[in-house]
Amino acid sequence: CSSDLGVIDVETYNGLTFQGADLTLRQGVVNEYTTAEVRYGYKLSDTSGLFFYYGVADVGGAPNTYYIGHSFPAANGLPANVAGHPVPGPIPNLDAPAFDALWHKAYVSYVNGPLEIWGRFVQDGEVAPPSRSIYSNTRPAGTTLDEWTTGREIQNQQYTLAASIKKELSPSWNLELLQSDDFWDFKDQRAFTSPKPTRLANENQAFSRAIAVWTPTDGQSLAFGVEYSHMWFHDPPQSDALDVAPVVSNRDWQTDTISLLAEYQWRITDQWTTFLSYRTDKNTYSDWMQSPRATLVFTPTKVDTFKVMAGQSVRQSSAEELWSQWERTGTIPKPETLRSYELAYDRKLSDRWSVSAN
């Protein structure tokens, strides 16, 4: 997986990399929590194994004892806030769990040679501290003080089931197939409303990917593949684009996305290497988006490296933005295009020191 700061390489346990069982218990104070985690791995053969993990957390959170900001009087029978002094009113703990529910994590894996099947379940969520409006707005009739001082509650549940095959077809050909289904359930209860409505939203994605890698020589490699995604949306929580007037009332829709991708690596000589990549994506509510990139690397010595890169990355708007514009106008938003050009030089001064400029 990737992040804005770089690439994170995550290798999860399976029955071939973890055998036996263990139990871990943790207790937190101040920010109060109690957790229990259990792992079990069993190696069926040299190429197959089972792995299971389950964790549960009872989260209390940390006392929300200090008010930061200006002092002001309060309505609704609440005591006034004084800057720098403990909050006298009933405020939920920081990181308190949503709906007083436990947090859960579960993972199961079965590997047998090139085949791996795994499933995962996660549940978390928290209560956001209420805004200052609880001290100034009029509390609705029938709303208890506890309800009025409880902030917005958000709970997430995610279910994932995936199967992959990585197969060496020949010394120069490799094939990787992936099929996954991901379901995200979102439970939301906003503050300062009476009675408090509970919003249930969800998204579901069925994803398929096939990638082939051809390595005809030690200095050349070509990877190419195709991805397909079908998504179902029901009242998604990122609804700002849908709530803008005129409000989009239809909050249930589906999309298809197909992607074609390829990357070619060629080590021309011991000093010259080139990378060429290309990706194109087409969503139900977007045009074809083209994202090519080319990189040339020159290493005249063992300590000097020069790089030249040019690329274009095209990204569509969010699913809610695409759907809202299509529903209102029947048109497709223009995607975001980033063109980048880079020159870089690196020199290794010693085993511990290096310098670079780009």
For each residue, the residues with C-beta under 8 A, 3 or more apart:
1: 7 8 10
2: 6 7 8
3: 6 7 8
4:
5:
6: 2 3
7: 1 2 3
8: 1 2 3
9:
10: 1
11: 17
12: 107 109 118
13: 17 18 39 41 51 53 109
14: 17 18 41 49 51 109 111 116 118
15: 18 19 41 42 43 44 48 49 50 51 109 110 111
16: 43 47 48 49 111
17: 11 13 14 41
18: 13 14 15 39 41 51
19: 15 41 42 43 49
20: 40 41
21: 38 39 40 41
22: 38 39
23: 36 37 38
24: 35 36 37 38
25: 34 35 36
26: 33 34 35
27: 33 34
28: 31 32 33 34
29: 32
30: 62 63
31: 28 61 62 94 95
32: 28 29 59 60 61 62 93
33: 26 27 28 57 58 59 60
34: 25 26 27 28 57 58
35: 24 25 26 55 56 57 58
36: 23 24 25 55 56
37: 23 24 53 54 55 56 105
38: 21 22 23 24 52 53 54 55
39: 13 18 21 22 51 52 53
40: 20 21 51 52 53
41: 13 14 15 17 18 19 20 21 49 50 51 52
42: 15 19 49 50 51
43: 15 16 19 46 48 49
44: 15 48 49 50 112
45: 48 49
46: 43
47: 16 111 112 113
48: 15 16 43 44 45 110 111 112 113
49: 14 15 16 19 41 42 43 44 45 110 111
50: 15 41 42 44 108 109 110
51: 13 14 15 18 39 40 41 42 107 108 109
52: 38 39 40 41 107 108 109
53: 13 37 38 39 40 105 106 107 108
54: 37 38 104 105 106 107
55: 35 36 37 38 104 105 106
56: 35 36 37 102 103 104 105
57: 33 34 35 102 103 104
58: 33 34 35 102
59: 32 33 95 96 97 102 103 126
60: 32 33 93 96
61: 31 32 64 92 93 94 95 96 97 126
62: 30 31 32 93 94 95
63: 30 93 94
64: 61 87 91 92 93 94 129
65: 86 87
66: 84 85 86 87
67: 81 82 83 84 85 86 87
68: 83
69: 81 83 132
70: 83
71: 80 81 82 83
72: 80 81 132 135 136
73: 80 135
74: 78 79 80 81 89 135 136
75: 78 135 136 137 138 139
76: 134 135 137 138 139 145 148
77: 145
78: 74 75 88 89 134 135 145 149
79: 74 88 89
80: 71 72 73 74 88
81: 67 69 71 72 74 85 87 88 89 135
82: 67 71 85
83: 67 68 69 70 71
84: 66 67
85: 66 67 81 82 88
86: 65 66 67
87: 64 65 66 67 81 91
88: 78 79 80 81 85
89: 74 78 79 81 134 135 149
90: 145 146 149
91: 64 87 129 130 149
92: 61 64 96 127 129 130 149 150 151
93: 32 60 61 62 63 64 96 127
94: 31 61 62 63 64 129
95: 31 59 61 62 126
96: 59 60 61 92 93 126 127
97: 59 61 100 101 102 103 125 126 127
98: 101 125 126 127 153 154 155 187 189
99: 125 153 155 187 189
100: 97
101: 97 98 123 125 155
102: 56 57 58 59 97 123
103: 56 57 59 97 123 124 125
104: 54 55 56 57 121 122 123
105: 37 53 54 55 56 120 121 122 123
106: 53 54 55 120 121 122
107: 12 51 52 53 54 118 119 120 121
108: 50 51 52 53 118 119 120
109: 12 13 14 15 50 51 52 116 117 118
110: 15 48 49 50 116 117 118
111: 14 15 16 47 48 49 115 116 117
112: 44 47 48 115 116
113: 47 48
114: 165 166 167 168
115: 111 112 163 164 165
116: 14 109 110 111 112 163 164 165
117: 109 110 111 161 162 163
118: 12 14 107 108 109 110 161 162 163
119: 107 108 159 160 161 162
120: 105 106 107 108 158 159 160
121: 104 105 106 107 157 158 159 160
122: 104 105 106 156 157 158
123: 101 102 103 104 105 155 156 157 158
124: 103 155 156
125: 97 98 99 101 103 153 154 155 156 187
126: 59 61 95 96 97 98 153 154
127: 92 93 96 97 98 150 151 152 153
128: 151 152 153 154 191
129: 64 91 92 94 151
130: 91 92 133 134 148 149 150 151 191 192
131: 134 151 191 192
132: 69 72 135 136
133: 130 136 137 192
134: 76 78 89 130 131 137 139 148 149 191 192
135: 72 73 74 75 76 78 81 89 132
136: 72 74 75 132 133
137: 75 76 133 134 192
138: 75 76
139: 75 76 134 143 145 148
140: 143 193 194
141: 194
142: 194 195
143: 139 140 147 148 194
144: 147 148
145: 76 77 78 90 139 148 149
146: 90 149 150
147: 143 144 150 194 196
148: 76 130 134 139 143 144 145 192
149: 78 89 90 91 92 130 134 145 146
150: 92 127 130 146 147 153 191
151: 92 127 128 129 130 131 191
152: 127 128 188 189 190 191
153: 98 99 125 126 127 128 150 187 188 189
154: 98 125 126 128 186 187 188 237
155: 98 99 101 123 124 125 186 187 188
156: 122 123 124 125 184 185 186 187
157: 121 122 123 184 185 186 187
158: 120 121 122 123 182 183 184 185
159: 119 120 121 182 183 185
160: 119 120 121 180 181 182 183
161: 117 118 119 180 181
162: 117 118 119 178 179 180 181
163: 115 116 117 118 178 179 180
164: 115 116 176 177 178 179
165: 114 115 116 175 176 177
166: 114 174 175 176
167: 114 174 175 176 177
168: 114 171 173 174
169: 173 174 175
170: 173
171: 168
172: 214 215 216
173: 168 169 170 212 213 214 215
174: 166 167 168 169 212 213 215
175: 165 166 167 169 210 211 212 213
176: 164 165 166 167 209 210 211 212 213 225
177: 164 165 167 209 210
178: 162 163 164 207 208 209 210
179: 162 163 164 207 208
180: 160 161 162 163 205 206 207
181: 160 161 162 204 205 206 207
182: 158 159 160 204 205 207
183: 158 159 160 202 203 204 205
184: 156 157 158 202 203 204
185: 156 157 158 159 200 201 202
186: 154 155 156 157 199 200 201 202 236 237
187: 98 99 125 153 154 155 156 157 198 199 200
188: 152 153 154 155 198 199 200 201 237
189: 98 99 152 153 196 197 198 199
190: 152 193 196 197 199
191: 128 130 131 134 150 151 152 196
192: 130 131 133 134 137 148
193: 140 190 196 197
194: 140 141 142 143 147
195: 142
196: 147 189 190 191 193
197: 189 190 193
198: 187 188 189
199: 186 187 188 189 190 235 237
200: 185 186 187 188 235
201: 185 186 188 234 235 236 237
202: 183 184 185 186 232 234
203: 183 184 231 232 233 234 236
204: 181 182 183 184 231 232
205: 180 181 182 183 229 230 231 232
206: 180 181 229 230 231
207: 178 179 180 181 182 227 228 229
208: 178 179 227 228 229
209: 176 177 178 225 226 227 228
210: 175 176 177 178 225 226
211: 175 176 223 224 225 261
212: 173 174 175 176 223 224 225
213: 173 174 175 176 221 222 223
214: 172 173 221 222 223
215: 172 173 174 218 220 221 222
216: 172 220 222
217: 220
218: 215 267
219: 266 267 268
220: 215 216 217 264 265 266 267
221: 213 214 215 264 265
222: 213 214 215 216 262 263 264 265
223: 211 212 213 214 262 263 264
224: 211 212 260 261 262 263
225: 176 209 210 211 212 260 261 262
226: 209 210 258 259 260 261
227: 207 208 209 257 258 259 261
228: 207 208 209 256 257 258 259
229: 205 206 207 208 255 256 257 258 259
230: 205 206 254 255 256 257
231: 203 204 205 206 254 255 257 319
232: 202 203 204 205 252 254
233: 203 236 251 252 253 254 255 319 323
234: 201 202 203 251 252
235: 199 200 201 239 251 252
236: 186 201 203 233 239 251 319 320
237: 154 186 188 199 201
238: 241 318 320
239: 235 236 242 243 251 320
240: 243 244 320
241: 238 244 248 318 320 321 323 324 325
242: 239 247 248 251 320 323 324
243: 239 240 247 248
244: 240 241 247 324
245:
246: 328
247: 242 243 244
248: 241 242 243 251 323 324 327 328
249:
250: 253 327
251: 233 234 235 236 239 242 248
252: 232 233 234 235
253: 233 250 323
254: 230 231 232 233 284
255: 229 230 231 233 283 284 285 319 322
256: 228 229 230 283 284
257: 227 228 229 230 231 281 282 283 284
258: 226 227 228 229 281 282
259: 226 227 228 229 279 280 281 282
260: 224 225 226 279 280
261: 211 224 225 226 227 277 278 279 280
262: 222 223 224 225 277 278 279
263: 222 223 224 275 276 277 278
264: 220 221 222 223 275 276 277
265: 220 221 222 273 274 275
266: 219 220 273 274 276
267: 218 219 220 270 272 273
268: 219 272 273 274
269: 272
270: 267 299
271: 298 299 300
272: 267 268 269 296 297 298
273: 265 266 267 268 296 297 299
274: 265 266 268 294 295 296 297
275: 263 264 265 293 294 295 297
276: 263 264 266 292 293 294 295
277: 261 262 263 264 292 293 294
278: 261 262 263 290 291 292 293
279: 259 260 261 262 290 291 292
280: 259 260 261 288 289 290 291
281: 257 258 259 286 288 289 291 314 316
282: 257 258 259 286 287 288 289
283: 255 256 257 286 316 322
284: 254 255 256 257
285: 255 322 323 325 326 332
286: 281 282 283 289 316 322 332 333 335
287: 282 332 335
288: 280 281 282
289: 280 281 282 286 314 315 316 335
290: 278 279 280 312 314
291: 278 279 280 281 311 312 313 314
292: 276 277 278 279 311 312
293: 275 276 277 278 309 310 311 312 313
294: 274 275 276 277 309 310 311
295: 274 275 276 307 308 309
296: 272 273 274 307 308 309
297: 272 273 274 275 305 306 307
298: 271 272 305 306 307
299: 270 271 273 302 304 305 306
300: 271 304 306
301: 304
302: 299 348
303: 347 348 349
304: 299 300 301 345 346 347 348
305: 297 298 299 344 345 346 347
306: 297 298 299 300 343 344 345
307: 295 296 297 298 342 343 344 345 346 358
308: 295 296 342 343 344
309: 293 294 295 296 340 341 342 344
310: 293 294 340 341 342
311: 291 292 293 294 339 340
312: 290 291 292 293 337 338 339 340
313: 291 293 337 338 340
314: 281 289 290 291 335 336 337 338
315: 289 335 336 338
316: 281 283 286 289 322 333 335 336
317: 321 322 325 333 335 336
318: 238 241 321 322
319: 231 233 236 255 322 323
320: 236 238 239 240 241 242 323 324
321: 241 317 318 324 325 333
322: 255 283 285 286 316 317 318 319 325 326 332 333
323: 233 241 242 248 253 285 319 320 326 327
324: 241 242 244 248 320 321 327 328
325: 241 285 317 321 322 328 329 331 332 333
326: 285 322 323 329 330 331 332
327: 248 250 323 324
328: 246 248 324 325
329: 325 326
330: 326
331: 325 326
332: 285 286 287 322 325 326
333: 286 316 317 321 322 325
334:
335: 286 287 289 314 315 316 317
336: 314 315 316 317
337: 312 313 314
338: 312 313 314 315
339: 311 312
340: 309 310 311 312 313
341: 309 310
342: 307 308 309 310 358
343: 306 307 308 358
344: 305 306 307 308 309 356 357 358
345: 304 305 306 307 356 357 358
346: 304 305 307 354 355 356
347: 303 304 305 354 355 356
348: 302 303 304 353 354
349: 303 353 354 355
350: 353
351:
352:
353: 348 349 350
354: 346 347 348 349
355: 346 347 349
356: 344 345 346 347
357: 344 345
358: 307 342 343 344 345
